[in-house]
């Protein structure tokens, strides 16, 4: 083999290697640096779950607790918030492919989900309950055996319902309003929901609904970021800590869930490291 031929092959191999490296920058990208470069934080929230994220009937804008959390987080990080509406099922896929930087959308922590996304500290915790009709006299999970309970597909309310109600048929729907409507129309006998989301539905039931006495679980809820982005996760957690110390999270909570709202639900548990739930 001539020296000229060897040189050509070496140069070709180097060019292929360089092309491969150039084609896969995301594997080594620093998402936080990218966010600072463009000056925005793309934050995903739900759009049909009052008061977490829903369309204001007057302004037609998406508003709610999670939207305000996004705005405050962006401000603490020195960025402008860019909102992106998500369905329950879109939350993790949109985060994983990088179309959103942070998800603030009733993202309950589970060990299974922690394999797919990185969780911030939990900024609130809520009980997962089963709503039933008062007229049905269902006061225990045992009385749901052989019956049907609705839940939102891919939500933790579905996960906990399947775990806690093994003798009950779990029927899934695309969103909370659809699952609640099925319950109100007697297509199912119960409705699995977080107590925060369920406050709205109790009001809308006009006194017809109540909860089974026990909770299926207490769910820590956190913000989600893409896996293997330690700088971004650290920045999000630092911002949440600062917001907690300044009373900002409580202020946002009270705006949407406080005693002067129709929900009147207390934020009993404060910011907690997610490691406390990973045992």
Secondary structure as GFF3:
##gff-version 3
##sequence-region A 1 279
A	DSSP	alpha_helix	3	23	.	.	.	ID=ss1
A	DSSP	three_ten_helix	25	28	.	.	.	ID=ss2
A	DSSP	alpha_helix	31	38	.	.	.	ID=ss3
A	DSSP	beta_strand	40	46	.	.	.	ID=ss4
A	DSSP	beta_strand	48	49	.	.	.	ID=ss5
A	DSSP	beta_strand	53	55	.	.	.	ID=ss6
A	DSSP	beta_strand	62	63	.	.	.	ID=ss7
A	DSSP	alpha_helix	65	76	.	.	.	ID=ss8
A	DSSP	beta_strand	80	86	.	.	.	ID=ss9
A	DSSP	alpha_helix	90	96	.	.	.	ID=ss10
A	DSSP	beta_strand	102	108	.	.	.	ID=ss11
A	DSSP	three_ten_helix	113	115	.	.	.	ID=ss12
A	DSSP	beta_strand	117	133	.	.	.	ID=ss13
A	DSSP	three_ten_helix	134	136	.	.	.	ID=ss14
A	DSSP	three_ten_helix	141	144	.	.	.	ID=ss15
A	DSSP	beta_strand	148	152	.	.	.	ID=ss16
A	DSSP	alpha_helix	156	164	.	.	.	ID=ss17
A	DSSP	beta_strand	169	173	.	.	.	ID=ss18
A	DSSP	alpha_helix	176	184	.	.	.	ID=ss19
A	DSSP	beta_strand	190	194	.	.	.	ID=ss20
A	DSSP	alpha_helix	195	204	.	.	.	ID=ss21
A	DSSP	beta_strand	209	211	.	.	.	ID=ss22
A	DSSP	beta_strand	217	226	.	.	.	ID=ss23
A	DSSP	alpha_helix	230	245	.	.	.	ID=ss24
A	DSSP	alpha_helix	248	257	.	.	.	ID=ss25
A	DSSP	three_ten_helix	274	277	.	.	.	ID=ss26
###
